[in-house]
Amino acid sequence: MKYRKDIGTEMWDKSAEDYRDSINKDAYGYGRKIIEVIEDIIKPDFEVLDIGAGPGTLAIPLARLVARVIALDPSREMLKVLEESAVREGIANIDTQNKTWQEVNDAEVKEKFDLVIASNVLWMFEDVGTQLMRIHNASRGYCCVVFHAGLTDDLDSELWFKIMREEYNFGVDYIYIYNILYNKGIYANVNVIDYVYTFEKKLNEAIEYYEYLFDMYTEITPRVKKIIRDYISDNAVDDVYCKKSQGKNAVIWWKR
């Protein structure tokens, strides 16, 4: 999937509270489902690096099981809601770092962590193979990456088609990641899990959000504005737009 302009932190800052509310609704159920896949390898004395930690989807439930979690994310707002959630949950062993994974000094993290985990962030890396090996080298124990498996509908394929006049295609899936690892001599384990994500906003807030979202892919012309407004209005109930996305993610993990 090609973007019209660079994805900065603004989108993630804007979405931080929505993501927080979504994971809170099911008590970190999605994060716990990922952790269940690798729970047999997790030990109480582990130090974990969570790359692209977001609002704490994995960091919060992981922190209950290990000695320390370093939560890395370029979005200050994401880390803010993570920190607030940690306080609310009575968790004090999460350290946050406001930076991208690319800004991390390899020498400082070489074989430093018992587990390095990166959930749903690899699609943002142009040099995926390089970043996977950096993840590998930062671990002294295990690595885990999560990537979508098959077609996902996070952007709403019907609205995408109306605006872009083409079928929605997220791009490569987890097989691409697995093959990169395989070609590096890493024979990873794979478990595929189901997920559900609920997006819910008041009518005007939803329209504004989708305009901002589609601005990454195409120019927001009067035509596009009208399509978004009509679509959101037609699908809203009691002035609230709600969309549930369902899909599958692959949890890929290996021993260093």
C-alpha positions as CSV (number, residue, x, y, z in Angstrom):
1,M,0.0,0.0,0.0
2,K,1.5,3.3,-1.0
3,Y,1.1,6.6,0.9
4,R,0.7,10.0,-0.6
5,K,2.8,11.5,2.2
6,D,5.0,10.4,5.1
7,I,3.3,9.0,8.2
8,G,4.5,11.0,11.1
9,T,3.5,10.7,14.8
10,E,0.4,13.0,14.3
11,M,-1.8,10.1,13.3
12,W,-0.8,8.0,16.3
13,D,-1.1,11.0,18.7
14,K,-4.6,11.7,17.4
15,S,-5.6,8.0,17.8
16,A,-4.0,7.4,21.2
17,E,-7.2,7.7,23.3
18,D,-9.2,5.6,20.8
19,Y,-6.7,2.8,21.0
20,R,-6.6,3.0,24.8
21,D,-10.4,2.8,25.0
22,S,-10.5,-0.1,22.7
23,I,-8.0,-2.2,24.6
24,N,-9.6,-1.3,27.9
25,K,-13.0,-2.6,26.8
26,D,-11.8,-6.2,26.9
27,A,-9.2,-5.8,29.6
28,Y,-6.2,-6.1,27.2
29,G,-7.7,-9.2,25.7
30,Y,-5.9,-8.8,22.4
31,G,-2.5,-8.4,24.1
32,R,-3.2,-11.3,26.4
33,K,-4.0,-13.5,23.5
34,I,-0.6,-12.7,21.9
35,I,1.1,-13.4,25.2
36,E,-0.6,-16.7,25.7
37,V,1.1,-17.9,22.5
38,I,4.5,-17.4,24.1
39,E,3.7,-17.7,27.8
40,D,5.8,-20.9,28.1
41,I,9.0,-19.0,27.3
42,I,8.3,-16.0,29.6
43,K,10.1,-16.0,33.0
44,P,9.6,-13.7,36.0
45,D,13.1,-12.2,35.7
46,F,12.8,-11.2,32.0
47,E,13.7,-7.8,30.8
48,V,11.5,-7.1,27.7
49,L,11.7,-4.5,24.9
50,D,8.3,-3.7,23.4
51,I,8.9,-1.9,20.0
52,G,6.0,0.3,19.0
53,A,4.3,-0.2,22.4
54,G,1.4,2.2,21.6
55,P,-1.1,2.5,24.5
56,G,0.3,-0.5,26.3
57,T,-1.5,-3.3,24.5
58,L,1.3,-5.7,25.3
59,A,3.3,-3.7,27.8
60,I,0.6,-3.7,30.5
61,P,-0.1,-7.4,30.6
62,L,3.5,-8.3,30.1
63,A,4.6,-6.1,33.0
64,R,2.5,-8.4,35.3
65,L,4.6,-11.4,34.3
66,V,8.2,-10.0,34.0
67,A,10.7,-7.9,35.9
68,R,10.9,-4.9,33.6
69,V,9.4,-3.7,30.3
70,I,11.0,-1.0,28.1
71,A,8.1,0.5,26.1
72,L,9.4,2.2,22.9
73,D,7.2,4.4,20.8
74,P,7.6,7.6,18.7
75,S,4.2,9.0,19.7
76,R,4.3,11.0,22.9
77,E,0.5,10.7,23.3
78,M,0.6,6.9,23.0
79,L,3.2,6.8,25.8
80,K,1.1,9.3,27.9
81,V,-1.9,7.1,27.9
82,L,0.3,4.0,28.5
83,E,1.8,5.7,31.6
84,E,-1.6,6.8,32.8
85,S,-2.9,3.2,32.4
86,A,0.1,1.8,34.2
87,V,-0.6,4.0,37.2
88,R,-4.3,3.1,37.2
89,E,-3.4,-0.6,37.0
90,G,-0.8,-0.3,39.8
91,I,2.1,-1.2,37.6
92,A,5.5,0.4,38.2
93,N,7.9,-1.7,36.2
94,I,7.4,-0.1,32.8
95,D,9.9,2.4,31.5
96,T,8.9,4.5,28.4
97,Q,11.2,5.8,25.7
98,N,9.9,8.3,23.2
99,K,11.8,7.4,20.0
100,T,11.5,5.3,16.9
101,W,13.2,1.9,16.7
102,Q,15.5,3.2,14.0
103,E,16.8,5.8,16.5
104,V,18.0,3.1,18.9
105,N,21.7,2.6,19.0
106,D,22.5,-1.0,18.1
107,A,25.6,-1.1,20.3
108,E,23.6,-0.1,23.4
109,V,21.0,-2.8,23.0
110,K,23.1,-5.7,21.6
111,E,21.9,-8.9,23.3
112,K,20.4,-6.8,26.1
113,F,16.9,-8.2,26.4
114,D,15.4,-11.6,27.3
115,L,12.5,-10.9,24.9
116,V,12.2,-8.4,22.1
117,I,8.6,-8.0,20.8
118,A,7.2,-5.9,18.0
119,S,3.5,-6.1,17.3
120,N,2.0,-4.6,14.1
121,V,4.8,-2.2,13.4
122,L,6.8,-4.0,10.7
123,W,4.6,-2.7,7.9
124,M,6.0,0.8,8.6
125,F,9.6,-0.3,7.8
126,E,10.8,-0.1,4.3
127,D,13.9,-2.2,5.1
128,V,12.0,-5.0,6.9
129,G,14.9,-7.5,6.7
130,T,17.4,-5.1,8.2
131,Q,15.0,-4.2,11.1
132,L,14.2,-7.9,11.8
133,M,17.9,-8.6,12.2
134,R,18.3,-5.6,14.5
135,I,15.4,-7.1,16.6
136,H,17.2,-10.4,16.5
137,N,20.5,-8.9,17.6
138,A,19.0,-7.0,20.5
139,S,17.8,-10.2,22.1
140,R,19.8,-12.6,24.3
141,G,16.8,-14.9,24.5
142,Y,13.7,-14.7,22.4
143,C,12.1,-12.5,19.7
144,C,8.5,-12.2,18.7
145,V,6.9,-10.2,15.9
146,V,3.2,-9.9,15.1
147,F,1.9,-9.3,11.5
148,H,-1.4,-9.6,9.8
149,A,-2.4,-12.8,8.2
150,G,-4.6,-12.5,5.1
151,L,-7.0,-9.7,4.2
152,T,-7.8,-7.1,6.9
153,D,-10.6,-4.5,6.8
154,D,-9.2,-1.9,9.2
155,L,-9.8,1.0,6.8
156,D,-13.3,-0.1,5.7
157,S,-13.0,-1.7,2.3
158,E,-16.4,-0.3,1.1
159,L,-15.4,3.3,1.8
160,W,-11.9,2.7,0.3
161,F,-13.5,1.5,-2.9
162,K,-15.8,4.5,-3.1
163,I,-12.9,7.0,-2.7
164,M,-10.0,5.2,-4.4
165,R,-11.9,3.4,-7.1
166,E,-10.0,0.2,-6.5
167,E,-10.2,-2.8,-4.2
168,Y,-8.6,-2.4,-0.8
169,N,-5.4,-4.3,-0.5
170,F,-3.3,-4.1,2.6
171,G,-0.3,-5.6,0.9
172,V,2.0,-8.4,2.0
173,D,1.2,-10.6,4.9
174,Y,3.1,-12.7,7.5
175,I,4.4,-15.2,4.9
176,Y,6.7,-12.4,3.7
177,I,8.1,-11.9,7.2
178,Y,8.5,-15.7,7.8
179,N,10.4,-16.1,4.5
180,I,12.8,-13.3,5.4
181,L,13.6,-15.1,8.6
182,Y,13.8,-18.5,6.9
183,N,16.3,-17.1,4.4
184,K,18.4,-15.8,7.3
185,G,18.5,-19.3,8.7
186,I,15.9,-18.6,11.4
187,Y,13.1,-21.2,11.6
188,A,10.4,-19.4,13.5
189,N,7.3,-20.7,15.2
190,V,3.9,-19.4,13.9
191,N,0.5,-19.2,15.6
192,V,-2.4,-17.4,13.9
193,I,-4.9,-15.7,16.2
194,D,-8.2,-13.8,15.6
195,Y,-8.7,-10.2,16.5
196,V,-11.6,-7.7,16.7
197,Y,-11.1,-3.9,16.8
198,T,-13.9,-1.5,17.4
199,F,-13.8,2.1,16.2
200,E,-16.5,4.3,17.7
201,K,-16.9,8.1,17.5
202,K,-19.5,10.7,17.3
203,L,-20.6,11.6,13.8
204,N,-18.5,14.7,13.2
205,E,-15.5,13.3,15.0
206,A,-15.6,10.2,12.8
207,I,-15.8,12.3,9.6
208,E,-12.9,14.4,10.7
209,Y,-10.9,11.3,11.6
210,Y,-11.5,9.6,8.2
211,E,-10.6,12.8,6.3
212,Y,-7.3,12.8,8.1
213,L,-6.8,9.1,7.5
214,F,-7.5,9.2,3.8
215,D,-5.3,12.3,3.4
216,M,-2.4,9.9,3.7
217,Y,-3.5,8.1,0.5
218,T,-5.2,10.8,-1.7
219,E,-6.0,14.5,-1.9
220,I,-9.0,15.4,0.2
221,T,-11.1,17.1,-2.6
222,P,-14.7,18.2,-2.2
223,R,-15.7,14.9,-3.9
224,V,-13.8,12.9,-1.2
225,K,-15.2,15.0,1.6
226,K,-18.7,14.3,0.4
227,I,-18.1,10.6,0.0
228,I,-16.8,10.4,3.6
229,R,-19.5,12.5,5.1
230,D,-22.3,10.6,3.2
231,Y,-20.9,7.2,4.1
232,I,-20.3,8.0,7.8
233,S,-23.7,9.6,8.1
234,D,-25.5,6.7,6.4
235,N,-23.9,4.2,8.7
236,A,-24.2,6.1,11.9
237,V,-26.8,5.3,14.6
238,D,-28.0,8.0,17.0
239,D,-25.2,10.3,15.8
240,V,-22.5,7.7,16.5
241,Y,-20.4,5.8,13.9
242,C,-19.2,2.4,15.0
243,K,-17.2,0.0,13.0
244,K,-15.9,-3.4,14.0
245,S,-12.9,-4.8,12.1
246,Q,-12.2,-8.5,12.2
247,G,-9.1,-10.3,11.0
248,K,-6.2,-12.6,11.8
249,N,-2.7,-11.9,13.0
250,A,0.3,-14.2,13.0
251,V,2.4,-14.4,16.1
252,I,5.9,-15.3,14.9
253,W,8.5,-16.1,17.5
254,W,11.9,-17.7,17.7
255,K,14.8,-18.4,20.0
256,R,17.9,-16.2,19.6
